[in-house]
Amino acid sequence: MPNKAKSVTIYDVAHLAGVSKSTVSLVLTQSSKVAAKSKQKVLNAIDELGYVYNRDAAAMRSGRSNLVAVVIDDLTNPLMAELAAHLEQQLNSAHFQTIIVSSNNSVERQTSTINNLKEYNVAAFIVCPVANTCALWLDKLASHYNVITLMHEVPYSAAPCVLPDYNKAGHLTTLELLTNTLNTVIFIGDNSQTSKAQAAGFISACEQKKVTEYCVITHAENSVLQAKQLFNETLVNQPHISAVVCANDIIAQGVLAAAPHLLNSIVSCQHVPVRKDLGYTFTCAVLNTQEIAKRSLLVLQEQLQNNTAPVKTLVNVNLQIRETH
C-alpha cells in the first residue's frame, strides 16, 4: 500500500487550510510571523492530511539544516549536564535536532570538535566556552555560523551570550551573610570571568553594608583540595576571618574542610546539584538552567530569522537558604 503521507504536498496543506504556500512554509519553519489563527488552520490541515515535512530536503534547498551542535565544556559537572538536558529538551520542542558533545575543558578539543562538526552543515553552535577561549576565534566562527555562548563570558567577543547574573549571585549571598555583625569577610574563587563577576557583587554588598575589612582571594584550580589548601594558608595570615563567600559549592566544601568552626558562616554563589562528595549544603545562589535553555532558544530563533540578537542576556538567580548541619 502506498504511503499516503508521501503523496501529500505543501500545496495540499495550503489549499485545505485556506492559506498561501508561503504561510504553510513559515509555520513549518517555526516562524513567529504567522498569526495564531492561521497557524492553527495549517496545523489542523497537516494533522488531517497526514503531511510529513521533509526537513532534509528543505535543508538542501535552503542550505541550512535543523541540526544544532551543543558543545559543553564539562559534562561531568552535574550543573552542566543538567543544562545540556534542558537545552536538548528546548531545542527538540522547537523541532531542532541536537547533538551534544564535550570539550573536556580543553581549548584544543573545543576547536577540533567544532571544526569536525562544521562538516555536518549545522544550523547553529551553542557553546559553553572553556577557559582561555580566544575572542577572535569565536568571532570568526560567529561570522560564518549562528553562535551562542552560554554560562561563561568570553571577554571582548561580539557573539551573543546567555549567562546567569553572577554579579547578583555574589551580591545576594553576601548580603545574606552580612545580616550578622562580622569582622573580616573574604571572597574565595578562581581566575574565571564568572568568579570575577561574583567577586564584584561581593564587593558591592560589603560596601552597601559598610564592611571595611574584606578581601578577594583566588586560586587556579576549582577543586575541594585546592580550596582547602589555599584557605589554610590564608588563615595563617588572617586568623580572624569570621565569614567566607565562596564562588561555588565545591570551593565552599574545601573552605569548610579547612575551617569547620565557620560552618554557619560560609555561603556559596553557585549551587552544584547532586555532588555526592559534597557532605554539607550551604546557603547559596541557585542558577535556573531551564530558563537559561529557554533564553538560548529565543536568541537562536532571532538569529535564524535574521533579527539582531542581544549581545548579552542575563538570567536571574535565586537565593536558597539552607541548613548547614
N, C-alpha and C positions, 0 to 999 in steps of 0.2 A: 504494500500500500504506500503511495507517495506521502512524503512529509508535507502536510498542509502548510506548516509554518514557513517552509522554504518558498512556497508559491505565492505567499502574501508579500506585497511590496509596500514601500512607504507611501506610494500614491493611493493604494487601497485604504491605508490608515487615514490619510488626509481626506479622502472622499467620505468615508464613514463619519469622521469627526466633524466634517464641515469646515475644515480649516485649510490653509495652504500647506504645500510640501515643506516650505521653509519653517513654518511653525512646528511641524512634526519634528524636523531636524533639530530645532532649538530645544524641544522637550527631551529628545533622545540624548543630547549632549549636556543635559543638566543646566541649561542656561536660565538665568533669573529674569530674562527679558520677556517671558511669556506670562500673560495674565492667568491667575489661578483657575478661572472658569474654562479657558481654552486648554490649559494644561490637563485638567481633569477629563475633558472631552477626548483628548488624544490618548490618555492612559486607558480610558474605558474602551476606546476603539482597538487599542493594542491588545487588551485583555480579551475582547470579543473575537478578534480575528486570529489570535494566537501568533501575532507577529513577533519575530525574533530579530533583534538588532545585531547585525554582523559587525562587531567592533573592529575585527582585524581588517576587514575590507575598508571600513571607514578610516582606519588609521593609515592605510596605504594611500587613500585618496587625499587625506589632509596632511600627510607627512608627520603625523603625531599619533602615538599610541595612547592607551589609557593606563599605562604602567607607571607607577610611582615607586622610585627607589628610596627606601628609608635607611640611612646609614647611621647607626648608633655607635657612640664611642665605646660603651662598655655594657654589654648585655648581661654580664654577671652582677651588675649593680641592680638591686631589686627595683629601685626607683625608675631606672632607665628601661628595664624590662616591662614595668607597668606602663610606662609611656608608650613603648613600642606596641603593646597590645591595644591601647586606646587609639593609637594612630591607625593601625590596621582596621579596627572597627569603624572609625570615622570615614576612612577612605573607601572601604568596601560599601558602606551605606550610600556613598555618592557614586558607586559603580566604577571605582578605580580598582585595578589590580595592583597588589602591593608585594614588593619583595623587600625583606628586612635582612640586613647584613650588619656585622660588627667590624669596626676598625681596630678593636682591641687597644685603644688609646695610643695608636701609632700613626704618626703623620704619613709615613711611607705606606702603611697598609691602607690608610684612608685614600691617599692619592691613587694607588694602584687599583683599589676596589672600584672607585668611581670611574677611572679610565676604562676598566673592563665593562662596567655597566653601560657606558656610552654606546656600546655595540648593539644594545637591545632597543634603541630608539625610545628611550624613556620620555614620558611627558614632563617629569619633574624629579628633582632630587630634594629630599628633606634630610638635612644633615645635622647631627649633634656633633659639632666640630671638636676635635681633640685639642689639647693644649698646644700652643705654638703654631696653629694653623695660620698660613700666610694670607693676609687680606688681598694681596694682588692675585694670588692663585684663585681665591674664592670669587673675586670679582670677574676674573676671566671666565670661570665656569659659568657664572651668572649671566655673562654676555651672550652665551650660546644656548643656555638651558634655563628653565624655570627653577630657581633655587631658593629654598627657605632654610635658615639655620634655627636650631632650637636649643633652649636651655643655657647655652654658653654663647656669649657675645664675642665676635671677632673684631677687635678694635680697628676702626677706620675702614671697615668693609661697608659697601653700599647695599649688600644683599639683605633682603627682608629678614628680620629676626623676631622670633616669638620666644619670650622667656618670662619666668616668674619675676615679680617685683622684689628682687633680692634686697634692695635698699630698704624697702618697707619691712621685710622679714627681719633684718638686723635691728631696725628701729623698734618694732613691736616687741620682740623678745627682750631687748634691753630695757625698755620701759617697764615690762612686767617684773624684771629682776630688780629694778630700782625702786620698787614700792617700799622696800625696807631701807633703813639707813645703812649705808655701806662705806667702807674705807677706800680700798683700792680695787678697781674693776678693770679686767682686761678682756680683750677680744683675741681669740686664737684661731687662725685659719691658715690657708695655703697661699700660693702666689697667683691664683687664678683671678680672672676678671670677676667671677661670681663672688669670691671671697672679698675682693676689694669693694664691691658694691655693698655687701653685708657690713663690712667694716665702716663704710661711710654712714650707714644707718645707725650703727652702734655709736659713732661719734656724735651724730646729731641728737640722739637720745640723751647721751651724757651731758651735752651742752644744754639741752632743754631742762634737765633736772639739776643743772648747775653742779654736776660732779666734776671735781677738779683733778682727782687722781685716777687717771685711766690711761691705758696704752694699748697698742695693737702689736701683736707678735705673729710671725708667720713661719711656716716650715715648708719644705719642698714636697713631702710625701703625705698623701691623705690616708693615714693608717692609724690604728689604735696605738701601736707600739711607738711610732714616731711622735705622736701627740703626748704620750706618757713621758717619753724621754725629754722632750722639749719643755714640758711643764715642770718636770723635776728640776731641770736646770734653771728655769725661771724662778722657782720657789727659793732657790739658794740666794738669789739677788733681791727678791721681793717676797720675803716671808709673810708679809701682812696682807696678801691678796685675800679679799673677802668674797669675791664673786667672779664668775667666768662666763662670758658669752662665746659659744663655740660655733664654728661655721656649719657643722652638721653633727648628727648623732655619733658618727664614727670618732670624730675628734673629742666629742663630749665624753665618750666611754674611756678614751685614753687619759683625759684630764681626771676623771673620777678614779681611775686606777692609781694615779699618782697622788691624789689628794682626797681620800674617802671622807674626810671631815667637811668637804664642801658639797656633800651630796645634795643638799637642799638649795645650793647657790650656784647651780650650773644650768644654763639653758642652751638650746640648740636652734640655730637659724634655719635648719633644713632637716626635716624628718626623713629617715631612711627606712622604708617599710620592710618587715619580715627579715630582719637580720638576726639570725639565731645566736650569733656570737656577741650580740649586744645585750647584756644582762639587765640593764636598767632602762627605763623610759624617762624622758625629760620633757619639761615644758618646751614647746618647740613651735616653729612655723611649719605648716603643712602646705605643700605645693599641690595644686589641683591638676594632675596630669591629664585628666579627661578634658578639662577646659583648655589646656594647652593644645591638645589634639584638635579640638573643635576650632580654635582660633587659627591653627595651622591650615586646616581645610579651607577656611574662609579666605585666607591670604592666597592659597593656591588657586581657588576659583577666581579671585580677582586677577591673578596673573594670566590665567588661561583665557579670560575674556578681554585681555589686553588693557585692563584698567591699571591705574597706578596703585600698587600695594604699599601699605605703610612700611617705612623702613624699620621701625621698632614697635612691637606690640607687647605691652606689659600685662601679665596676667596676675590678678590679685592673689594674695596669700592669706591664710587664716591662722590665728594663734590658737594653739591647743594646750590647755592647762593639764598637766599630768602629774600624778603622784610618782615620786621617785623612790619609794620604798614600799 
